[in-house]
Amino acid sequence: MTTTDSTLALAAPAKINLYLRVTGRRADGYHYLATLMQKISLFDQLFFRRKGSGIRVICPDSDLPEDEGNLVYRAARLFLETTAARGKGGIGVEITLHKKIPVAAGLGGGSSDAAAVLLGLNRLLATGCTEQELLAMAGRLGADVPLFIVPWPVAWATGIGDRLQPACPLAGYRILLVNPGFSVATARVYEKFALTAGAKKINLTCFDTDPSEGQTCPFIGRVIRPEEMVNDLEAVTAGQYREIFDLRERLLKGGAVAAMMTGSGPSVFGLFREQEEKMAVACGRELSEEYPKTFLVSPLAS
């Protein structure tokens, strides 16, 4: 983070899901989750500059919209509207977003960018919002946004993904992340999951309360083991895009001790032991010839 009185620069990390179970479905169509989300060393960069009034968003490295169609813009508007009563009305901001995290890829890039806006404007404009106030705003923007408000490198999330507990960060691994280059609509994946998940796999009865409420996070006191990794949404997305299964198998053949899709996809990652980093580099070099959006990253530890 770098800052002056009128400018600020922030890095917004991506995340991967090391564990994702769909535990039920609410009457309004939203799904209850139990998921372990790990932040990783793949970042978007956001640059903030105070201006007289209004909001301007610039996305020079992508074809993302620069108006209300961009979550960054909506986060800035929500923050300025929420804090206007604190005497900060009439202040505007220019935000330049440099994208490196693939879009609609199961990596939480848009959510992370939105959280960075809330954190950045709170600092730049000295509004003094508490973490709880920022979390409340984050929850209005999307279920994954609160993850990037809290400072923990990894979180156990329940509810619709918005109820968070700190958990043990992944250690001893490098992560080879491959994005196949197409986008997946999260809402559509959940719709298909509700239609295709077998009764033996999960109970999709509508619940008024979260069925995982009150359950203890299994990864608070220890790191998740590779054989425990699971993603209920993988079969749904991979059923539509066979490439996901193929990428997983190639990562395993390349030396990964575990490989899985993250979130609703389509990005796939493999865990390589740190002492076998040369295997990860070789596998990444081979995959990057077909998939330019291939990244060798590390789990964040703080």
C-alpha positions in Angstrom: 0.0 0.0 0.0 1.3 3.5 -0.9 -0.4 6.7 -0.1 -0.2 10.5 -0.1 -2.8 13.0 1.1 -4.7 12.8 -2.2 -3.7 9.4 -3.7 -3.6 5.8 -2.7 -2.5 2.5 -4.3 -3.8 -0.9 -3.1 -3.3 -4.5 -4.3 -6.5 -6.7 -4.3 -5.7 -10.4 -4.0 -7.5 -13.3 -5.7 -8.8 -16.3 -3.8 -9.2 -20.0 -4.3 -11.7 -22.4 -2.7 -10.0 -25.3 -1.0 -13.3 -26.7 0.1 -16.8 -26.0 -1.1 -20.0 -27.8 0.0 -23.5 -26.6 -0.9 -25.4 -27.4 2.2 -28.9 -26.3 1.3 -31.1 -23.8 -0.6 -33.1 -20.9 0.7 -36.6 -20.3 -0.3 -35.4 -17.2 -2.2 -33.1 -19.3 -4.4 -29.8 -18.5 -2.7 -27.7 -21.4 -1.6 -26.1 -22.1 1.8 -22.4 -22.9 1.7 -19.6 -24.2 3.8 -16.4 -23.2 2.1 -12.7 -22.6 2.9 -11.3 -19.6 0.9 -7.6 -19.0 0.7 -6.2 -15.7 -0.6 -3.3 -16.0 -3.1 -0.5 -13.9 -4.5 -2.3 -12.9 -7.7 -3.4 -9.3 -7.5 -5.3 -6.6 -9.2 -3.9 -3.1 -8.7 -6.1 -0.1 -7.8 -5.0 3.5 -7.8 -7.2 6.1 -6.1 -7.1 9.9 -6.5 -9.3 12.5 -4.8 -11.3 14.8 -7.0 -13.8 17.6 -6.5 -16.9 15.5 -7.0 -18.3 12.5 -8.7 -16.9 9.0 -9.5 -14.7 8.2 -12.4 -13.5 4.6 -13.0 -10.8 3.8 -15.5 -10.0 0.2 -16.7 -7.1 0.6 -19.1 -6.2 -3.1 -19.2 -9.6 -4.7 -19.9 -12.9 -4.2 -21.6 -14.7 -3.9 -18.3 -17.4 -1.2 -18.1 -16.4 2.1 -16.5 -19.8 3.0 -15.2 -22.4 1.4 -12.8 -22.0 -1.9 -14.7 -18.7 -2.2 -12.8 -18.7 -3.4 -9.2 -15.9 -1.0 -8.4 -18.1 1.9 -9.4 -21.0 0.6 -7.3 -18.7 0.1 -4.3 -17.5 3.7 -4.6 -21.0 5.1 -4.9 -22.2 3.0 -1.9 -19.3 4.2 0.2 -19.7 7.9 -0.6 -23.5 7.7 -0.1 -23.1 5.9 3.2 -20.4 8.3 4.6 -22.0 11.5 3.3 -23.6 12.2 6.7 -20.1 12.3 8.3 -19.3 15.6 6.6 -17.5 14.0 3.6 -20.2 14.9 1.1 -19.1 16.7 -2.0 -15.9 14.6 -2.3 -15.3 12.6 -5.4 -12.8 10.0 -6.5 -11.0 8.7 -9.6 -10.2 5.0 -9.5 -7.9 3.3 -12.0 -8.2 -0.5 -12.0 -5.4 -2.6 -13.6 -6.7 -6.1 -14.0 -4.6 -9.2 -13.7 -7.1 -11.6 -12.1 -9.2 -13.2 -14.8 -12.8 -12.1 -14.9 -15.7 -14.5 -14.1 -13.2 -17.2 -13.2 -14.1 -18.4 -9.7 -11.2 -16.3 -8.3 -13.2 -13.5 -6.6 -11.4 -10.7 -8.5 -14.5 -8.4 -8.7 -15.3 -9.0 -5.1 -11.7 -8.2 -4.1 -11.7 -5.1 -6.1 -14.9 -3.9 -4.5 -13.5 -4.6 -1.0 -10.4 -2.6 -1.9 -12.5 0.3 -2.9 -14.2 0.3 0.5 -10.9 0.0 2.4 -9.1 2.4 0.1 -11.7 5.2 0.3 -12.0 4.8 4.1 -8.3 5.5 4.3 -8.0 8.1 1.6 -11.0 10.1 2.8 -10.3 9.5 6.5 -13.9 8.6 7.2 -13.2 6.4 10.2 -15.5 3.5 9.3 -15.1 0.5 11.6 -14.5 -3.0 10.2 -18.1 -3.8 11.1 -19.4 -0.9 9.1 -17.2 -1.8 6.1 -18.4 -5.4 6.4 -22.0 -4.2 6.3 -21.4 -2.3 3.1 -19.5 -5.2 1.7 -22.4 -7.6 2.3 -24.6 -5.3 0.2 -22.3 -5.6 -2.7 -21.9 -9.4 -2.9 -21.5 -12.5 -0.8 -17.7 -12.8 -1.4 -16.9 -9.2 -0.7 -16.6 -9.4 3.1 -13.8 -12.0 2.7 -11.6 -9.3 1.3 -12.4 -6.8 4.1 -11.1 -9.0 6.9 -7.3 -9.2 7.2 -7.1 -13.0 7.5 -5.4 -14.9 4.7 -7.9 -17.7 4.8 -11.5 -17.9 6.1 -14.2 -20.5 6.7 -17.5 -19.1 5.3 -21.0 -20.3 5.9 -24.4 -18.8 5.3 -24.4 -17.6 1.7 -20.7 -17.2 2.0 -20.9 -14.1 4.2 -20.5 -15.5 7.7 -16.7 -15.7 8.3 -14.3 -17.3 10.8 -10.5 -17.2 10.5 -8.9 -20.6 9.7 -5.4 -22.1 9.2 -3.7 -20.8 6.0 -2.3 -23.3 3.5 1.4 -23.8 4.0 4.2 -25.8 2.2 2.7 -25.6 -1.3 3.0 -23.6 -4.5 -0.2 -23.2 -6.4 -0.3 -23.6 -10.2 -3.5 -21.8 -11.4 -4.9 -22.2 -14.9 -7.7 -20.2 -16.4 -9.0 -21.8 -19.6 -10.0 -18.4 -21.1 -13.8 -18.6 -21.0 -16.2 -17.1 -18.4 -18.7 -18.9 -16.3 -21.9 -17.3 -14.9 -22.0 -18.2 -11.2 -25.8 -17.9 -10.9 -26.2 -20.3 -13.8 -23.9 -22.9 -12.2 -26.0 -22.8 -9.0 -29.2 -23.2 -11.0 -27.8 -26.3 -12.7 -26.5 -27.7 -9.4 -30.0 -27.6 -7.9 -31.3 -29.5 -10.9 -28.5 -32.1 -11.2 -27.2 -32.9 -7.7 -28.3 -36.3 -6.7 -30.3 -36.9 -3.5 -27.5 -39.2 -2.2 -25.0 -36.4 -2.6 -26.8 -33.5 -0.9 -30.2 -32.5 0.5 -31.5 -29.6 -1.5 -34.6 -29.1 0.5 -35.3 -25.4 1.1 -34.3 -24.2 4.6 -35.3 -21.2 6.6 -32.1 -21.4 8.5 -28.6 -22.4 7.5 -28.1 -26.1 8.2 -24.5 -25.5 9.0 -25.2 -22.8 11.6 -23.4 -23.6 14.8 -21.1 -26.2 13.3 -17.4 -25.8 14.2 -15.0 -25.1 11.3 -12.8 -28.2 10.9 -9.9 -26.1 9.7 -9.5 -23.6 12.6 -6.9 -25.6 14.4 -5.2 -27.3 11.4 -4.4 -27.0 7.7 -6.7 -28.8 5.3 -5.2 -32.0 3.8 -5.1 -32.5 0.0 -7.4 -35.5 0.2 -10.0 -33.4 2.0 -10.4 -30.9 -0.8 -13.8 -31.0 -2.5 -15.9 -28.7 -4.7 -19.6 -29.6 -5.1 -19.8 -27.2 -8.1 -17.0 -28.8 -10.1 -19.1 -31.6 -11.6 -21.7 -29.1 -12.8 -19.3 -26.7 -14.5 -17.1 -29.6 -15.9 -20.2 -31.3 -17.2 -20.6 -28.3 -19.5 -16.9 -27.8 -20.1 -14.9 -31.0 -20.3 -11.7 -28.9 -20.4 -11.9 -28.5 -16.7 -11.6 -32.3 -16.1 -8.8 -32.4 -18.6 -6.9 -29.6 -16.9 -7.2 -31.2 -13.5 -5.8 -34.5 -14.9 -2.9 -32.6 -16.5 -2.0 -30.9 -13.3 -2.0 -34.2 -11.4 0.1 -35.9 -14.1 2.5 -32.9 -13.9 3.1 -33.6 -10.2 0.4 -31.8 -8.3 -0.7 -33.7 -5.1 -4.2 -32.4 -5.6 -6.1 -30.5 -8.3 -9.5 -29.0 -8.3 -11.7 -26.2 -9.8 -12.1 -23.1 -7.7 -15.5 -21.6 -6.9 -18.0 -21.9 -9.8 -15.1 -22.1 -12.2 -13.7 -22.3 -14.7 -10.2 -21.8 -13.2 -8.5 -24.9 -12.0 -5.5 -25.1 -9.6 -3.0 -27.7 -8.5 -1.1 -27.9 -5.3 2.6 -28.7 -5.6 4.8 -29.3 -2.6 7.4 -26.4 -2.2 10.3 -28.8 -2.5 8.9 -29.9 -5.9 8.6 -26.4 -7.3 10.6 -27.4 -10.4 7.8 -29.7 -11.3 5.3 -26.9 -10.9 7.4 -24.6 -13.1 7.7 -27.3 -15.8 4.0 -28.0 -15.7 3.2 -24.4 -15.8 5.5 -23.8 -18.8 3.7 -26.5 -20.8 0.2 -25.4 -19.9 0.9 -21.7 -20.6 1.6 -22.6 -24.3 -2.1 -23.4 -24.6 -3.5 -21.2 -21.7 -1.8 -17.8 -21.4 -3.6 -17.1 -18.1 -1.5 -19.6 -16.2 0.0 -18.4 -12.9 2.4 -19.9 -10.4 1.5 -18.3 -7.1 1.7 -18.8 -3.3 -1.0 -18.9 -0.6 -0.9 -15.7 1.4 0.1 -16.3 5.0 -0.8 -12.9 6.5 
